[in-house]
Amino acid sequence: MEPIFINLNVALCLIIIIICSSLSKNDYQAQLNMYVCICHGIKEKDIQQAIDAGAESVRDLRKKLDLGSQCGKCVCYAAKMIKNTKGDLNYDLAIAV
């Protein structure tokens, strides 16, 4: 039997899909306590609260939370959160000044 090689990204995506599909409501609430921006200690729940309060773009999140003003690695994830919540993607990049 020959070994089957799978792309690492595909394998990780499959694992994430399996985990996410098995999440209960309590697991989702725990996920909201995950850090998105390590530079400023911003959690998913902070971003979701800002979106619920009217933030419609990454630029709005930067104004409210200072998100993306350091290394910027959190910007893509925050944009996806906006897209999932608002239904469309207002991807105004928050470039550190």
Secondary structure, DSSP 8 states (H G I E B T S, - for coil): -------HHHHHHHHHHHHHHT--HHHHHHHTTSEEETTTTEEHHHHHHHHHTT--SHHHHHHHH-TTSSS-TTHHHHHHHHHHHHSS---------
